[in-house]
Amino acid sequence: MSLTAHEIILRPVISEKSMDESQRGKYTFAVHKDATKIQIEAAVEELWKKEGVRVVSVNVLTTKSKEKRGGTRRSRIGGRTTPWRKAIVTLAPGQKIEFFEAV
């Protein structure tokens, strides 16, 4: 399957933990469910090639769907959350992605 860089990297994950890790050169992205570590590495380097970003390592986690209950206490309407995949990308020392600096 041939995916472009914009199809592989869906969006950055903005959370307290991911923002703290970005100070250390680790950035978290939501990625396509079929993307491999090699494809994720190439996509990050392609999207931020102006800054000369070099990826050192990629860790991938898949979150499973969880059961959710309805809105009220008596409601029997249930559902499930969407399973999604995230990648934690570590850059070479001294490098950063400027996109995250404004957040």
N, C-alpha and C positions, 0 to 999 in steps of 0.2 A: 504494500500500500504506500503510495506516494503522497506525503503530506507536506504542505508548505510550512514555513516557520511560524506564520500567523495562525495556522490551524493547530500546530503543536502546542504553542504557548497560548492558553486561553485568556488568562488574566493573572495579575499578581494577587497574592493572598495578603490582605491587610489585616493584621491582628497585632496585639501587643507583643506577643512572642516573636513574630516574624519581623517586626520593626526593630526589636532589640537585637535580633540576630543579624540584621542588615548592617549594623554598625561594625560587625565582625567579619563582613564579607560573605555572608550567607543570605541568599535571597530565595523566597518561596513563591512558586507559581502553581496555579491550577493548570494541568496539562491534559491533552487528549488521552482517552482511555487506552488507545492502542500504541502510544508513542513509547519508544525504547529510550534507554539512557543515552545512547549514542545520538539519536535523533534530537533529544532534548538539548544535549550539549551543543550540537551543530546549530540548532535554532537560536539559542541564546547568543552564541558568538555571531551569528548572521544578523540578528536584530540590533545588536549593539556593537557592530563592527566599527562605527565612527569613533567610539571611545577606546577601541582596541582591547575589548574584554576577552580574557582567556579563562576558560573554565577548568578548574582543577579536578572537581569531583561532582557527581550527581547522585543524590539519594532519592528514591521514589517510594511513595506510600500510597496505598489504595484504601480509602475509607469505605467501609461497608454501609449499606443502608440500614437505618434503624426504624423501628416501629414507632409511629406517633399516634397519640390519641386525638380525639376531636377537641373542639374549642371549649366546650363546657364540661362540667363534671359529670353530667348525666348523659352526655352524648355518646353514641355508639359508633359514630363515624370515625373510622380509622384511616390510616395511610402509612406511607413509608417515605423517608427522606431519600434524596437522590444519591446514589453512590458516586464518588468522584475521586480523582487521582491528583496528587500533588507531588511536586518535585522540589527538593531543597538543593539549590545550586551553589557551590562554593567557588568563589573566584580566586585568582592568584593574589598574593599579598600586595596591598597597596592599590588595588583596583576597586572601582565601585561603579554602580549603575546610577546615573544622574536622575533617572525617573523617580527613584525612591527618596531622593533627598528633599523633594518638595512636599512629601506627605508628612 
